[in-house]
């Protein structure tokens, strides 16, 4: 009788412990969802990858943009669950924004090793390699991305950038023109095509293309510009759009000067 009572007591204690843990987990998630207070997570030490990911996304994609906090909580995701691979993808984007190219590439390589079908990561790795001056690797990454997503304009624009940076102006022109067949009003592609034509000394054509680029850039909203930005800092969207328009205007002025000679 005493033994059965002892066993029953153990089950009751175990049930209470489990219910306390579940309640604690639910409480922390509720507090975060309602008030975006992360302190309870640190205090209670709930090793919950999903919750850490929600917090990281809040600081990277949500109302509060804070790369340091976002990176911290994405890392906490991986500490809680090393198989939560998308946290590596997000960390790679943060490392890229911060100019930490080696760390960004490492995260992307680990991500692709586990998720070889997620070929969007090749686009981000192409940006990383391009900004790091590893042009041949960037070229291959963007080609892989284009083969996977042939209807998305960004791959064409950035492959054209790679060829432009390596002075392969004919290739840059051809790739940008190919993208424009699918997206004839895209200002990024129009600008890429225009500057390639400038360097091929096709000045009149460059002028016409860059006029269209400026026209369509003026029609862009800051939110539309932000969709093409690898980060999520909404405070930079207006400045980025204005910088883009100024760049196109400078290219157009150069085309006017050269075509008038």
GUBAKE-294229 format. One line per field, with one value per residue: residue number from 1; residue in one letter; x negated, y negated, z negated of N, C-alpha, C in turn. Coordinates in steps of 0.001 Angstrom, whole numbers, always signed. Each point is the difference from the previous one (the first is absolute). Layout:
BEGIN
seq <- (NUM	...)
type <- (a	...)
npx <- (X	...)
npy <- (Y	...)
npz <- (Z	...)
capx <- (X	...)
capy <- (Y	...)
capz <- (Z	...)
cpx <- (X	...)
cpy <- (Y	...)
cpz <- (Z	...)
END
This chain:
BEGIN
seq <- (1	2	3	4	5	6	7	8	9	10	11	12	13	14	15	16	17	18	19	20	21	22	23	24	25	26	27	28	29	30	31	32	33	34	35	36	37	38	39	40	41	42	43	44	45	46	47	48	49	50	51	52	53	54	55	56	57	58	59	60	61	62	63	64	65	66	67	68	69	70	71	72	73	74	75	76	77	78	79	80	81	82	83	84	85	86	87	88	89	90	91	92	93	94	95	96	97	98	99	100	101	102	103	104	105	106	107	108	109	110	111	112	113	114	115	116	117	118	119	120	121	122	123	124	125	126	127	128	129	130	131	132	133	134	135	136	137	138	139	140	141	142	143	144	145	146	147	148	149	150	151	152	153	154	155	156	157	158	159	160	161	162	163	164	165	166	167	168	169	170	171	172	173	174	175	176	177	178	179	180	181	182	183	184	185	186	187	188	189	190	191	192	193	194	195	196	197	198	199	200	201	202	203	204	205	206	207	208	209	210	211	212	213	214	215	216	217	218	219	220	221	222	223	224	225	226	227	228	229	230	231	232	233	234	235	236	237	238	239	240	241	242	243	244	245	246	247	248	249	250	251	252	253	254	255	256	257	258	259	260	261)
type <- (x	x	x	x	x	x	x	x	x	x	x	x	x	x	x	x	x	x	x	x	x	x	x	x	x	x	x	x	x	x	x	x	x	x	x	x	x	x	x	x	x	x	x	x	x	x	x	x	x	x	x	x	x	x	x	x	x	x	x	x	x	x	x	x	x	x	x	x	x	x	x	x	x	x	x	x	x	x	x	x	x	x	x	x	x	x	x	x	x	x	x	x	x	x	x	x	x	x	x	x	x	x	x	x	x	x	x	x	x	x	x	x	x	x	x	x	x	x	x	x	x	x	x	x	x	x	x	x	x	x	x	x	x	x	x	x	x	x	x	x	x	x	x	x	x	x	x	x	x	x	x	x	x	x	x	x	x	x	x	x	x	x	x	x	x	x	x	x	x	x	x	x	x	x	x	x	x	x	x	x	x	x	x	x	x	x	x	x	x	x	x	x	x	x	x	x	x	x	x	x	x	x	x	x	x	x	x	x	x	x	x	x	x	x	x	x	x	x	x	x	x	x	x	x	x	x	x	x	x	x	x	x	x	x	x	x	x	x	x	x	x	x	x	x	x	x	x	x	x	x	x	x	x	x	x	x	x	x	x	x	x)
npx <- (-828	-1036	-399	+1256	+94	-1205	+357	+1196	-682	-825	+1067	+556	-1173	-115	+1283	-197	-1145	+613	+1070	-912	-751	+1074	+466	-1222	-80	+1236	-365	-1210	+549	+914	-906	-768	+977	+347	-1180	-450	+159	-1280	+76	+1291	-388	-697	+1045	+949	-854	+978	-548	+692	-367	+1253	-42	-1203	+523	+1127	-795	-804	+1107	+426	-1232	+284	+1199	+20	+657	-860	-752	-560	-1033	-489	+1201	+245	-1262	+148	+1229	-488	-1039	+893	+585	-1192	-157	+1255	-236	-1065	+1144	+175	-78	+1276	-281	-656	+1064	+787	-774	+54	+1267	+49	-735	+790	+1098	-570	-47	+582	-718	-1084	+508	+368	-1153	-589	+835	-215	-1294	+114	+648	-787	-926	+863	+29	-533	+1260	-449	+195	+963	-533	+56	+1178	+296	-378	+747	+903	-75	-46	+1026	+615	-311	+401	+820	-403	-937	-179	-10	-749	-658	-64	-208	-875	-419	+8	-550	-792	-38	-253	+271	+1077	-999	+236	-38	+178	+814	+613	-91	+421	+866	+242	+13	+667	+795	+2	+143	+670	+891	-133	-485	-621	-447	-241	-540	-581	-333	-363	-586	-435	-337	-303	-321	-849	+718	+672	-848	-22	-124	+822	+862	-275	+88	+1082	+483	-507	+517	+1098	-33	-364	+1046	+91	+1096	-450	+447	-346	-1179	+19	+478	-894	-962	+535	+145	-1275	-293	+701	-444	-1196	+414	+415	-1215	+627	-206	+1237	+288	-686	+624	+910	-794	+181	-1259	+114	+372	-999	+1238	-796	-556	+1264	+415	-1016	+284	+1288	-218	-806	+938	+952	-789	-216	+1291	+272	-973	+467	+1204	-478	-655	+1141	+629	-1000	-32	+1337	-308	-1018)
npy <- (+1200	+67	+1123	+437	-354	+566	+1059	+10	-175	+961	+709	-279	+257	+1130	+256	-304	+708	+977	-73	-48	+979	+718	-226	+279	+1023	+346	-183	+544	+963	+67	-101	+839	+844	-192	+127	+1009	+657	-135	-895	+375	-99	-1111	-460	+467	-458	-381	+1201	-1006	+816	+430	-101	+556	+854	+75	+51	+910	+586	-203	+358	+964	+541	-235	-387	+780	-874	+1137	-192	-718	-471	-315	-367	-663	-347	-322	-497	-603	-266	-231	-736	-435	-213	+757	+676	-1070	+532	-404	+255	+993	+215	-212	+805	+751	-322	+239	+1096	+249	-376	+746	+526	+964	-99	+217	-696	-952	+143	+14	-962	-612	+266	-287	-1111	-235	+307	-658	-1112	+982	+274	-634	-109	-561	+937	+538	-611	+312	+1261	-178	-608	+974	+929	-632	-296	+1278	-373	+983	-605	+907	+12	-1331	+50	+1003	-727	-1114	+695	+533	-1215	-526	+1069	-301	-1307	+524	-82	+146	-1299	+226	+1266	-460	-822	+975	+891	-912	-194	+1329	+116	-957	+537	+1047	-1100	+945	-1153	+764	+775	-1095	-509	+1139	+132	-1290	+94	+1142	-650	-973	+1108	+312	-1012	-410	-99	+984	-956	+1051	+757	-1006	-262	+1304	+71	-1100	+365	+1188	-556	-749	+1090	+340	-1261	+587	-1248	-39	+1282	-261	-1123	+673	+947	-890	-597	+1204	+249	-1255	+93	+1230	-531	-1034	+1078	+353	+769	-585	+427	-398	-1114	-49	+401	-870	-501	+478	-1218	-356	-842	-134	-350	+1007	+381	-1086	+122	+1297	-271	-1004	+836	+913	-895	-395	+1281	+262	-1068	+392	+1227	-533	-798	+1078	+670	-1057	-73	+1330	+60	-1112	+804)
npz <- (+0	-836	+596	+90	-1258	-213	+728	-604	-1133	+451	+418	-1179	-629	+727	-218	-1293	-9	+699	-794	-1008	+585	+313	-1244	-486	+844	-326	-1269	+200	+743	-982	-966	+728	+305	-1274	-601	+733	-1145	+249	-1004	+55	+1266	-203	-696	+797	+945	+781	+173	+496	+973	-52	-1318	-98	+899	-712	-1053	+557	+458	-1244	-348	+872	-168	-1305	-1084	-620	+708	-411	+807	-1004	-334	+1271	+180	-1139	+367	+1205	-659	-804	+1161	+533	-1097	+186	+1303	+33	+88	-754	+1212	+33	-1283	+592	+758	-1044	-714	+1096	+16	-1302	+93	+1051	-639	-951	+1235	-705	+1103	-710	-1026	+866	+645	-1194	-404	+1151	-135	-1302	+331	+1038	-913	-771	+751	+723	-301	-1105	+1287	-717	-775	+1223	+10	-1269	+267	+1089	-763	-908	+956	+544	-1135	-62	+1222	-358	+1124	+163	-1323	-15	+1104	-559	-1112	+695	+705	-1139	-545	+1091	+21	-1303	+155	+1195	-766	-845	-98	-1319	+356	+955	-863	-903	+897	+452	-1303	-147	+1131	-459	-1221	+793	+395	-257	+652	+959	-881	-596	+1193	+385	-1200	-51	+1282	-367	-1066	+841	+651	-1245	-223	+1035	-1151	-196	-929	-803	+716	+66	-1265	-333	+754	-554	-1181	+278	+488	-1096	-673	+738	-519	-447	+166	+1232	+205	-555	+701	+1034	-255	-223	+1048	+546	-287	+324	+1107	+131	-219	+731	+650	-424	-884	-1173	-193	+1226	-256	-1171	+888	+599	-1205	-148	-509	-1218	+85	-415	-1008	+668	+58	-616	-867	-89	-6	-851	-658	+160	-286	-981	-280	+213	-740	-808	+66	-191	-951	-401	+103	-579	-888	-128	-80	-702	-276)
capx <- (+828	-884	-721	+902	+209	-1244	-13	+1015	-526	-1007	+707	+586	-1095	-458	+1035	-80	-1217	+243	+988	-659	-867	+861	+607	-1054	-247	+1150	-4	-1045	+437	+1110	-558	-685	+965	+834	-707	-1347	-963	-849	-636	+392	-721	-1307	+177	+514	-863	+778	-738	+1054	-495	+1067	+149	-1183	+99	+985	-630	-993	+722	+505	-1094	-533	+1067	+1198	+141	-1232	-1149	-1198	-763	-729	+946	+472	-1064	-88	+1090	-166	-1003	+684	+781	-888	-417	+1122	+286	-1017	+575	+894	-965	+328	-687	-1304	+259	+231	-1281	-868	+429	-492	-1449	-217	+294	-1064	-1274	-744	+237	-425	+1025	+1214	-226	-19	+1386	+697	-505	+622	+1424	+172	-371	+1172	+1184	-522	+1084	+366	-981	-18	-1226	-1059	+62	-657	-1433	-530	-238	-1138	-1225	-233	-499	-1312	-918	-194	+923	+312	+961	+1255	+588	+594	+1154	+1129	+460	+794	+1268	+803	+505	+1064	+1082	-249	+918	-297	-888	-1188	-1140	-534	-603	-1257	-975	-463	-938	-1254	-692	-412	-1132	-1182	-190	+561	+1158	+906	+762	+885	+1085	+839	+759	+1005	+1016	+803	+915	+990	+1025	+1012	+368	-425	+79	-740	-1046	-1317	-456	-192	-1240	-1108	-128	-453	-1430	-746	-20	-925	-1371	-165	+12	+1268	+452	+1390	+823	-127	+826	+1408	+244	-127	+1192	+1047	-383	+329	+1469	+594	-464	+826	+1311	-149	+168	-1105	+271	-371	-1458	-417	+157	-1211	-1120	-233	+319	+1400	+36	+922	-482	-941	+648	+109	-1355	-472	+703	-523	-1352	+159	+415	-1139	-952	+521	-103	-1410	-258	+715	-757	-1176	+472	+285	-1267	-704	+775	+1	-1315)
capy <- (-1200	-1157	-67	-540	-1421	-680	-73	-981	-1318	-316	-395	-1322	-967	-107	-734	-1401	-569	-180	-1065	-1273	-324	-385	-1289	-996	-214	-725	-1341	-782	-266	-957	-1308	-530	-296	-1141	-1206	+7	-104	+1189	+272	+1285	+1104	+59	+322	+1355	+923	+984	+314	+203	-510	-729	-1310	-776	-397	-1082	-1213	-405	-566	-1313	-960	-60	-215	-544	-1416	-534	+448	-13	+1129	+669	+855	+1049	+1006	+701	+960	+1069	+899	+744	+1031	+1113	+635	+814	+1035	-180	+360	-1091	-478	-1300	-1015	-222	-848	-1356	-492	-331	-1307	-1011	-94	-705	-1422	-538	+85	+1149	+885	+1368	+604	+162	+1127	+1218	+322	+434	+1323	+963	+50	+728	+1402	+666	-322	-268	-405	-1396	-668	-1448	-298	-286	-1434	-715	+300	-772	-1354	+79	+194	-1187	-1084	+427	+12	+1358	-169	+1264	+706	-743	+326	+1333	-50	-661	+887	+1056	-597	-288	+1282	+434	-993	-772	-1122	-1040	-959	-332	+792	-610	-1289	+153	+618	-1107	-752	+763	-154	-1408	-207	+671	-645	+819	-848	+650	+976	-758	-486	+1128	+508	-1003	+22	+1200	-270	-981	+677	+449	-1119	-1141	-1284	+91	-1039	+579	+596	-1075	-690	+909	+43	-1318	-233	+904	-644	-1128	+483	+527	-1214	-99	-1081	-374	+1068	-103	-1130	+401	+1003	-632	-846	+910	+409	-1095	-105	+1068	-139	-1053	+592	+945	-435	+449	+1388	+829	+49	+823	+1420	+445	-243	+1245	-199	-330	-1254	-880	-1375	-265	+172	-1265	-417	+911	-321	-1276	+265	+700	-982	-875	+776	+84	-1348	-223	+811	-623	-1204	+454	+431	-1231	-631	+793	+95	-1306	-239)
capz <- (+0	-55	+1273	+1024	-326	+373	+1470	+393	-336	+1011	+1217	-246	+22	+1388	+730	-405	+594	+1425	+195	-318	+1121	+1116	-333	+90	+1417	+535	-571	+657	+1370	-58	-358	+1175	+1064	-359	-426	+565	-1083	+93	-1283	-601	+616	-644	-1416	-167	+728	+738	+1228	+978	+1273	+697	-630	+335	+1401	+55	-510	+999	+1141	-427	+85	+1360	+980	-626	-298	-567	+790	-831	+519	-1083	-719	+923	+114	-1297	-157	+990	-556	-1059	+697	+347	-1254	-461	+997	+1047	+1291	+424	+981	+578	-807	+638	+1171	-481	-510	+1137	+499	-945	+192	+1265	-218	-850	+704	-520	+1132	-279	-866	+809	+915	-814	-351	+1213	+367	-917	+339	+1258	-220	-553	+810	+1346	+896	-270	+845	-216	-737	+968	+316	-1095	+57	+1119	-501	-919	+781	+813	-841	-496	+1128	+516	+1121	+668	-849	+83	+1306	-56	-909	+661	+1077	-647	-418	+1195	+516	-909	+1	+1224	+149	-986	+642	-776	+446	+1221	-336	-733	+892	+847	-843	-43	+1280	+109	-907	+574	+1308	+1088	+261	+949	-785	-889	+852	+426	-1143	-360	+1060	-219	-1103	+437	+787	-949	-882	+823	-701	-1253	+37	-269	+1254	+974	-345	+314	+1452	+440	-273	+880	+1322	-98	+88	+1356	+824	+727	-865	+268	-587	-1454	-419	+45	-1046	-1320	-178	-501	-1354	-908	-33	-803	-1384	-617	-301	-1105	-1382	-847	-372	+1158	+9	-1119	+319	+697	-901	-746	-1416	-263	-744	+708	-106	+1094	+1302	+733	+378	+1038	+1243	+497	+497	+1274	+1003	+283	+789	+1368	+578	+375	+1198	+1120	+367	+741	+1329	+763	+383	+1005	+1240	+661	+618)
cpx <- (-866	-739	+861	+272	-1204	-88	+988	-490	-1042	+651	+602	-1075	-506	+987	-38	-1212	+211	+949	-602	-881	+820	+616	-1030	-287	+1120	+8	-1020	+418	+1112	-528	-713	+992	+792	-790	-1406	-1046	-826	-646	+429	-738	-1352	+127	+372	-826	+790	-729	+957	-416	+1045	+157	-1196	+74	+1005	-618	-1025	+665	+562	-1082	-590	+1054	+1205	-70	-1289	-1200	-1254	-827	-729	+916	+504	-1041	-113	+1072	-3	-1042	+595	+879	-869	-544	+1097	+295	-942	+529	+953	-770	+304	-625	-1374	+154	+176	-1283	-938	+357	-501	-1507	-314	+207	-1114	-1372	-886	+149	-381	+1026	+1285	-124	+32	+1422	+762	-456	+612	+1482	+233	-387	+1186	+1241	-424	+1066	+385	-963	+50	-1260	-1160	-2	-716	-1504	-663	-308	-1227	-1302	-327	-584	-1371	-1024	-284	+959	+375	+1012	+1361	+727	+708	+1237	+1210	+527	+865	+1361	+907	+592	+1161	+1208	-153	+914	-240	-1095	-1345	-1235	-653	-730	-1359	-1052	-546	-1005	-1367	-784	-478	-1244	-1282	-261	+407	+1312	+995	+873	+993	+1217	+967	+874	+1086	+1125	+896	+986	+1110	+1071	+1150	+530	-393	+10	-796	-1168	-1399	-594	-268	-1302	-1219	-248	-571	-1482	-875	-100	-939	-1436	-290	+31	+1207	+838	+1472	+960	-12	+891	+1473	+346	-25	+1134	+1158	-301	+370	+1510	+607	-506	+814	+1390	-68	+347	-1191	+195	-380	-1512	-502	+116	-1232	-1239	-224	+210	+1446	+150	+852	-438	-928	+667	+40	-1358	-536	+633	-535	-1402	+46	+352	-1149	-1029	+440	-123	-1421	-355	+645	-724	-1231	+394	+321	-1296	-665	+756	-1	-1321	+26)
cpy <- (-1255	-182	-622	-1483	-826	-184	-1039	-1413	-442	-471	-1393	-1071	-221	-806	-1480	-680	-284	-1157	-1363	-435	-479	-1359	-1117	-348	-817	-1443	-892	-373	-1031	-1404	-611	-432	-1271	-1289	-140	-309	+1270	+359	+1327	+1189	+162	+451	+1460	+1051	+1133	+299	+335	-627	-835	-1407	-885	-494	-1143	-1320	-528	-658	-1376	-1061	-115	-375	-746	-1482	-638	+574	-152	+1231	+759	+955	+1130	+1110	+815	+1080	+1073	+1007	+844	+1100	+1224	+706	+912	+1152	-210	+322	-1073	-831	-1392	-1135	-306	-905	-1458	-615	-393	-1373	-1116	-182	-759	-1500	-663	+48	+1130	+1156	+1451	+726	+242	+1211	+1326	+435	+530	+1379	+1080	+164	+853	+1466	+800	-194	-291	-463	-1469	-926	-1524	-416	-289	-1481	-811	+263	-718	-1434	-28	+98	-1216	-1143	+331	+100	+1377	+177	+1308	+813	-682	+311	+1350	+19	-617	+837	+1132	-532	-257	+1281	+504	-937	-910	-1209	-1111	-917	-161	+779	-593	-1308	+181	+763	-1052	-860	+693	-209	-1440	-252	+617	-457	+877	-663	+625	+1026	-701	-505	+1122	+516	-979	-18	+1227	-168	-955	+604	+468	-1154	-1316	-1351	+0	-987	+529	+601	-1066	-746	+861	+57	-1318	-215	+953	-602	-1199	+461	+698	-1125	-55	-1066	-376	+1032	-80	-1121	+394	+959	-653	-986	+835	+429	-1077	-150	+1045	-24	-1068	+512	+979	-651	+491	+1452	+944	+94	+951	+1484	+559	-130	+1239	-114	-375	-1318	-1022	-1460	-361	+12	-1293	-480	+873	-303	-1292	+164	+699	-1001	-927	+712	+104	-1355	-308	+792	-635	-1263	+370	+441	-1199	-616	+759	+49	-1322	-291	+343)
cpz <- (+0	+1326	+1087	-247	+413	+1515	+496	-261	+1016	+1294	-143	+89	+1431	+829	-321	+640	+1482	+254	-307	+1158	+1192	-247	+111	+1452	+635	-497	+687	+1412	+18	-292	+1204	+1069	-299	-188	+603	-1054	+1	-1327	-617	+584	-669	-1445	-179	+734	+665	+1313	+1146	+1318	+724	-570	+315	+1446	+163	-452	+1009	+1201	-323	+169	+1406	+1027	-555	-276	-485	+741	-844	+369	-1102	-762	+895	+100	-1285	-101	+1093	-492	-1119	+589	+242	-1236	-530	+947	+1194	+1394	+537	+1026	+533	-809	+595	+1219	-424	-560	+1138	+557	-907	+158	+1295	-166	-794	+673	-469	+1001	-279	-862	+781	+912	-765	-353	+1207	+443	-887	+315	+1244	-127	-520	+867	+1440	+989	-175	+741	-87	-763	+944	+382	-1079	+35	+1175	-403	-910	+786	+860	-816	-586	+1134	+563	+1175	+685	-808	+35	+1306	-42	-899	+690	+1163	-561	-407	+1196	+575	-841	+56	+1214	+174	-1017	+541	-712	+450	+1231	-319	-667	+791	+963	-764	-71	+1287	+194	-840	+530	+1434	+1172	+429	+971	-728	-926	+751	+361	-1150	-409	+1032	-140	-1135	+392	+903	-894	-853	+673	-703	-1299	-4	-292	+1282	+1062	-275	+341	+1509	+524	-233	+825	+1402	+14	+219	+1311	+1031	+928	-716	+211	-583	-1523	-527	-51	-1131	-1370	-275	-542	-1432	-1003	-141	-930	-1447	-733	-361	-1172	-1332	-811	-422	+1140	+116	-1086	+255	+704	-875	-851	-1494	-175	-756	+755	-47	+1155	+1370	+809	+470	+1130	+1345	+595	+569	+1356	+1113	+381	+861	+1453	+697	+435	+1254	+1229	+469	+824	+1409	+870	+509	+1138	+1336	+774	+702	+1491)
END
